[in-house]
Amino acid sequence: MELQCEVQTYEWGKLGLDSKVAVLHKLSNPTFEVGEDTPYAELWMGTHRNAPSRVKETGELLSAVIETKPEYLGEPVRLMFGNELPFLLKILSINKALSIQAHPSKEIARELHKSNPEVYKNPNHKPEFAIALTPFEALCGFRPIAEIKEFMKNIRELRAIVGVDISEKFILSDAANEKDMLKTCFRSLMLCPQDVVSAQLKQLLFKFSGRDEKTREEQMAPLLERLYSQFPDDIGCFVVYFLNYVVLQPNEAIYLGANEPHAYLSGDCVECMACSDNIVRAGLTPKYKDVETLCRILTYQTKPAREQLLRPTVEDAYCQAFKPPVPDFAVIKIEVPAAVGDYTLKPRQSASVLIVIGGGGRMGSTRLKAGTVVFIPANEKYEIVDITQDILMFQAMANVDMF
């Protein structure tokens, strides 16, 4: 079943046809008008109530189809998640940094939903991962302790934000207590009074203007300046000294598990996640900030940036499987050269949603081209024929075969 999917025009999205979201949606829907000054941020593919997909031929909600024919989900999915699609597939096009945030674990999500249901709208967790389609920038997870200490030693304004006494204790901490000190430092940073944050940011930016390029790079000046231009006087600018900064190349992926801090900064990606709205935000956003909750729930695990990557396993010459350590979702990258001509999709234990990023072919009566989105019932075997251009697709499904 080919799907009609929804676009979200959040203000951080790329404008007009600079957005891969807009381009893909336009290619699949020729009557869709792209506004050159409109930010096209996300394309949603699934049954999420905020932007549910429909069957293109009939206009029926995909959720209604699944309700009528729950066997489409696959028995392992139904046993684990009930008669609902447990994942949401997206394309993101990011022009401006998203918030410093974390997604709560199931246990914490239940607690937050019970105490504040207006903000935390359901009791589910929201792990996610992103596969880069273009060079893709993100902050993800805490840096190794040694790197954070080095920034603390060399940037006086950072010590002033955290507090001189706390900073000194952190710098001198040993392996036995440095995790507790990191937690204390980060909380002190995030709760720093706004007037102090504004003053120290302005002072640091002034210093950067006179520094040589090597020092500017070492002290993250270009990134901090960019974040400041997007969110003036925001405490999130200082978070670059605590979190890993990564630039993914196309087809590289990062996984963001429960209670791990992160922020997407720029680029286009395929994103897949559990169906939930639960986000705890604390910086680089005009939205509601829940700093105390964020600081409380974080794991404070530290590791190098490259260890944040989710590496795929090879299924065959044309398929790579990105499988995170949760049962809610996995994504298969499928790239078939035109010279192959035909390719048979593997039957899966789970229903899946597939989007074509480039190239073309035919699957049953559906003509596949960039932007085409299809729903595939569990255990069905489909052949893609007439591949006239190298085809690139991503197929999302529940990760039930791993659990």
Buried (B, 14 or more C-beta within 10 A) or exposed (E): BBBBBBBBBEEBBBBBEBBBBBBBBBBBBEEEEBEEEBBBBBBBBBBBEEBBBBBBEEEEBBBBBBEEEBBBBBBBBBEBBEBBBBBBBBBBBBBBBBBBBBBBBBEBBBBBBEEEEEBBBBBBBBBBBBBBBBEBBBBBBBBBBEBBBBBBEEBBBBBBBBBEEBBBBBBEBEEEEBBEBBBBBBBBBBEBEEEBBBBBBBEBBEBBEEEEEEEBEEBBBEBBBBBBEBBEBBBBBBBBBBBBBBBBEBBBBBBBBBBBBBBBBBBBBBBBBBBBBBBBBBBBBEEEBBBEBBBEBBBBEBEEBEEBBBEBEEEEEBBBBBBBEBBBBBBBBBBBBBEEEEBEBEBBBBBBBBBBBBBBBBBEEBEBBBBBBBBBBBBEEBEBBEBEEBBBBBBBBBBBBEE
